Amino acid sequence: MATVALAWLAAQPTVTAPIASARTVEQLPALVGVGELTLTEAEVGRLTEASA
C-alpha cells in the first residue's frame, strides 16, 4: 500500500516530492519500490476518486 500511495502522490501535479521515511528495515522495500512503479492514467484517476 505504501508503494502505491507514494506513486500516486508522485503523479499529482501539485506535489513536487513526496516525503516518506522508514522506521524499520522491513519498511524500506515499500519505499524503494516506488521508483519502479509507474501508475497508468486510469489507475491514478481511480485512486484520486477513491481519496475524495
N, C-alpha and C positions, 0 to 999 in steps of 0.2 A: 504494500500500500504506500509506503513512504516513497518508493521509486516513482510510482505513477503520480503521486501528489507533487513531487518536485518537478517531474517532467511537465505536468500541467501548468505549474507556476511559471516555469521557464518559457512556456508557449504564450503567456499573457503579455500583451504589448505594453502594459503599464508596469510590469515587473522587470527591473534591469538585471537583478541577480538574486535568485532565491538563496537564502542562507539557512543552512541546517548544520547541526553538529551531532556527533555520536557520543553517547556517554559510556558505551561499552564497545569492545572489539566486535561483538556479534552484530552490532548495528551498522558497521562500516559497509558491508556489501550492498545494502539497500541504498546507501548514499552514493556510493561509487557507481552503481548500476544506472543511475540517471544519465550518465554520459553515453550510455549505449542504447538508450530507449528514445525513440522518436515516435511521438503520437501522431496519428493521422488527424486531418482536419475534423473528420466526423467524431473521432474519439475526444478531441478537445471540446467539441461542441456538446457532446453528451455529458462530459464532466462539468462543463460550465453550467449547463442546465441543471444538473443534479446539485450543484453547490448553491444555487439561488434559493 
